[in-house]
Amino acid sequence: MSTTPLTRRSLLRAAGLVAGGAGAATLLSACGDDEPAAAGTRSAKVQPRSPGTAGAIRDSVAEQFGLEAKHGLRLDRRAGGGPGAGQEQLLTGVLDIYAFGPLGATEVNTSGHDVVIVGPSLWNHGRWIVPADSPYQSIADLKGRKVGVQPPSSDTYRAAALASAVNGIRFDREFKLFTGQPIANLALYERGDLDAIIAIEPNATRLVGSGNRQLASVDELWRTGTGDSSPLFLNGTAVRRDWLAANRETAKAYVDFTLDAWRLIKKDPTLIGKYHADYGVPADEKKAIQLLPERLAPVYADVWDDTVFANLEKQIDLAVEVGVLKKRAAKPVYEKL
């Protein structure tokens, strides 16, 4: 490839998985302050910080503006952690709060769980990326080609499959899919073993910044195929209903905390460049840092209303219709607190 490679090690380091990363951060947090929460403060178990992800900036913005205290929260980040493990940890009670999309929530709820999305987190940020010198100019050109994507259990995979289906493309049959965690896919892509990769942010911006080419976004494909003018919802703040019944005020405070952070970022996108290290983007990737604000600011979902609920319902209905989901859940998988 003609592009500057983002090595597997650099992405591991960005994600905090090399020495001193996520494991060390979790350990340090666990060894930290164990004082009980102050009176009137609401506590919840959430995932440890996740460097190298689209939402990684939230905690830095929250610290800068004192958002935990403002919303009366004390977030326990000592539990959970591990690539791709958060949703399972929510289901088993290791975490109280984690992100779920409408298709993932429907799938687990039709399998005996009871998860509900209570607020927004991210609009879809999956991007179809090819090398700069690739001959492919559209998604249709990639039929029969090797495409890297996250595992089938991920919200990213489900959304990509659905957005392809509404454009008449059978995702799992018309592409040679290589499924795995983002870092593994990136290694295959950089080695030249893949023709394209469906990258999520911030990796997509890093790839574009180093010379790769974006063919389309999953959101664009969704809007083209459905005529929907609303952004494609990726995931939101999700909890178990039994936990919600006993912690409704905490859930509401957490939703407001997240919304507050996203709105501050949208009001001042320079925060994104300021905290580029949260995304795992080193200072020497100047082009990526330049691109981050325009590409990441639109990703933060700060609306939770009937337009979003209609988007969720449409996703679920179409997913059942095209076979991405087997059936709908008995109860809505979302709720406004």
Protein Blocks (a to p, Z undefined) as FASTA:
>chain_A
ZZdcddfklmmmmnopaghilmlmmmmmmmmcfbdcdehiacdddddddehiaklmmmmm
mmmnommmmnopacdfkggciehklmmmmmnomambdcddfklmmmmmmnopacddfbdf
bdcfbdcdddfklcbfbfklmgoiacddddfkbmklmmmmmmmmmnopafklmpccdddd
fklmmmmmmnopafbdcdddfklmmmmmnopacfbdfklmmmmmnopabdcdfbdcdddf
klmmmmmmmmmmmmmmmmmmmmmmmmmmmlmmmmmmmnopafklmmlmmmmmmmmmmmpc
cbdcfklmmmmmmmmmmmmmnopambdcfbdcbdcZZ
